[in-house]
Amino acid sequence: MTVILAPRGKSRYDTGHPWVYKSDIAKMPEQAGLEDVQDVRGQHLGWAAVNPKSEITVRFINKGSARPNILQRLERAIAFRKFLHVNGDSFRVVHSDADGLPGLTIDKYADYLVVQQNCAALEPFLQDMLRVLKREYKLKGILGRFDSKIRTLEGLEAKVEVLFGDVPEWITCHEAEIAYRVDPWKGQKTGGFLDQRDNRIALAEVGFGRALDIFSYHASFGLHLAKVCDSVECIDSSAAALERAEDNARLNGLNNMIFTEANAFDWLHQTDTSERYHTISLDPPALAKARRDLDGAYRAYKELNLRALKLLEPGGFLGTTSCSFHVSEADFYVMLEDAAADAGRMVRILERRSQAACHPEVLNFPESRYLKFALLQVM
């Protein structure tokens, strides 16, 4: 069935954005599928994944008259990652709409893939896509993490299942000079945070002395810093995450890491500023999950960064992150300016970074640009 966009939906289409909301559609099918899209004058606009059950009802896959070739899209995504020459054996293979495959996320951890498929229109292509993935990579197993709320909203069954081979409880991955373990079955996202890979390497390139890894989770930043710093203290509120962090330290033969179970906000507030560090990683969770959270998130980010800056020795480095899409890059750097001013520190920006290139950013799709990472030095 042809989908017809209302004038406001057509205006959104004209900006190049791939999403059109239910309120901006004049006519839609009753079932999810890959559909032809037109405007109210009957002009053909392109093909999209369409689901009348979703608020984001239309997700364009391509513009033009040719029906999209889903398997070709997947092959192009794989070819792009080969072009990147990733420094490690773990990376994102497919980044949803940013690769023209809405709702599909595929992460590679060493010899395994973890697939999240949250688009009803792409569900019929899943088995064919698995055949392409097995052809392109030498794999021991593929896990389907089909357990997200989005999948349920799409009208799809929620489950976690092995799609190929065997998938262990823990997978050992390699990133530059570091090895670490991820939990593909129950870990956050698909098991790890591959979007920060290049930022972890970048901070370790300048790191030295006494270091902190705040919101450490499995110590992804801390492991890299422990290779170059005298000591690293990892702060996280999750005892289970810190247990995994200790396992990762042993895996790498690192004995200069300390693991502290604490609320990061409380720990920073209570730590005497006479305690000084040379390198700090600050990687909080998303503090603004909706626009209504922005004011509170701004204050929280500022407080965290202000206190981290106060703990740095002159010449010390801070790698600080926001993964909140709703916090714009401009607002992120205004927040850092305010934090530096209130901390009474003069701070230089060494690098303005984003997510790893295997999580591509698309110019007409601002939702694909979510990660902000600033590499700073106290002067």
Secondary structure, DSSP 8 states (H G I E B T S, - for coil): --EEE-HHHHHHHHTT-SEEEGGGEEE--SS-EEEEEEETT--EEEEEEE-TTSSEEEEEEEESSS---HHHHHHHHHHHHHHH--SBSEEEEEEGGGGT-TTEEEEEETTEEEEEE--GGGGGGHHHHHHHHHHHS--SEEEEEE--HHHHHTT---EEEEEEE---S-EEEEETTEEEEE-TTTSSTTSS-GGGHHHHHHHHHH--SEEEEET-TTTHHHHHHHTTSSEEEEEES-HHHHHHHHHHHHHTT--SEEEEES-HHHHHHHS-TTS-EEEEEE----S-SSGGGHHHHHHHHHHHHHHHHHTEEEEEEEEEEE--TTS-HHHHHHHHHHHHHHHT--EEEEEEE-S-TTS--BTTBGGG---EEEEEEE-
